[in-house]
Amino acid sequence: MTWRIYRHPSEPEGDKFEEAVPEEEITLESIAAPLDPQAQLQADLKAARDEVAEWQDRFLRKAAEFENYRKRADKDKTDAMTLAKSSILLEFLPVAVACERDWKSLIDAKAAPGSLQQFQQGVELLYKQLLDVLNRMGVVPIEVEGKPFDPHMHEALSREETTEAKEDIIVRELRKGYLFRDKLLRPAQVIVAVHPQGKDKTS
């Protein structure tokens, strides 16, 4: 950098108010050299590759986190289903114990008078116990006989010609149906009434 002396126009030469003002020295180094296009392209390419690598690393991390979450969710679902099944099985264990007890009693007393009646009573008690377990779990049988046929609740296996009931009325149940918490668990298999051709319908 060089300095050049400036005087105020109203002041005589050599006055004490002369001041030195710096003047920028122009050199070859101060002139900005044009940027190399190839070097710029290489720099941009490197920056793009670095950005791609960063996003790829983020993606792999998120994918690993999601896979771990999916495995945990599957395990939690399996554990919940196992716990639910265990609870159901615990409800039925007393029924199984009662079946075994009554079966052994029947074998021991098969030659005794009245053993068949005792066996029938034991089966009846088991059935009531089983219905009680199902009822506590929210399972209830569907009442069908004498009811109108409902394709959403019943499965018609055949039709029976009769004049003693209106058409599409269930006259017989072949397999009991059940509801689970007011939703269909299993449809009832039934036989539905149909009038013979040429016969008037029962009012």
Secondary structure in CASP SS format (residue, H / E / C, confidence):
PFRMAT SS
TARGET T0000
AUTHOR 0000-0000-0000
METHOD secondary structure of the structure
MODEL  1
M C 1.00
T E 1.00
W E 1.00
R E 1.00
I E 1.00
Y E 1.00
R C 1.00
H C 1.00
P C 1.00
S C 1.00
E C 1.00
P C 1.00
E C 1.00
G C 1.00
D C 1.00
K C 1.00
F C 1.00
E C 1.00
E E 1.00
A E 1.00
V E 1.00
P E 1.00
E E 1.00
E C 1.00
E C 1.00
I C 1.00
T C 1.00
L C 1.00
E C 1.00
S C 1.00
I C 1.00
A C 1.00
A C 1.00
P C 1.00
L C 1.00
D C 1.00
P H 1.00
Q H 1.00
A H 1.00
Q H 1.00
L H 1.00
Q H 1.00
A H 1.00
D H 1.00
L H 1.00
K H 1.00
A H 1.00
A H 1.00
R H 1.00
D H 1.00
E H 1.00
V H 1.00
A H 1.00
E H 1.00
W H 1.00
Q H 1.00
D H 1.00
R H 1.00
F H 1.00
L H 1.00
R H 1.00
K H 1.00
A H 1.00
A H 1.00
E H 1.00
F H 1.00
E H 1.00
N H 1.00
Y H 1.00
R H 1.00
K H 1.00
R H 1.00
A H 1.00
D H 1.00
K H 1.00
D H 1.00
K H 1.00
T H 1.00
D H 1.00
A H 1.00
M H 1.00
T H 1.00
L H 1.00
A H 1.00
K H 1.00
S H 1.00
S H 1.00
I H 1.00
L H 1.00
L H 1.00
E H 1.00
F H 1.00
L H 1.00
P H 1.00
V H 1.00
A H 1.00
V H 1.00
A H 1.00
C H 1.00
E H 1.00
R H 1.00
D H 1.00
W H 1.00
K H 1.00
S H 1.00
L H 1.00
I H 1.00
D H 1.00
A C 1.00
K C 1.00
A C 1.00
A C 1.00
P C 1.00
G C 1.00
S H 1.00
L H 1.00
Q H 1.00
Q H 1.00
F H 1.00
Q H 1.00
Q H 1.00
G H 1.00
V H 1.00
E H 1.00
L H 1.00
L H 1.00
Y H 1.00
K H 1.00
Q H 1.00
L H 1.00
L H 1.00
D H 1.00
V H 1.00
L H 1.00
N H 1.00
R H 1.00
M C 1.00
G C 1.00
V E 1.00
V E 1.00
P E 1.00
I C 1.00
E C 1.00
V C 1.00
E C 1.00
G C 1.00
K C 1.00
P E 1.00
F C 1.00
D C 1.00
P C 1.00
H C 1.00
M C 1.00
H E 1.00
E E 1.00
A E 1.00
L E 1.00
S E 1.00
R E 1.00
E E 1.00
E E 1.00
T C 1.00
T C 1.00
E C 1.00
A C 1.00
K C 1.00
E C 1.00
D C 1.00
I E 1.00
I E 1.00
V E 1.00
R E 1.00
E E 1.00
L E 1.00
R E 1.00
K C 1.00
G C 1.00
Y E 1.00
L E 1.00
F E 1.00
R C 1.00
D C 1.00
K E 1.00
L E 1.00
L E 1.00
R E 1.00
P C 1.00
A E 1.00
Q E 1.00
V E 1.00
I E 1.00
V E 1.00
A E 1.00
V E 1.00
H C 1.00
P C 1.00
Q C 1.00
G C 1.00
K C 1.00
D C 1.00
K C 1.00
T C 1.00
S C 1.00
END
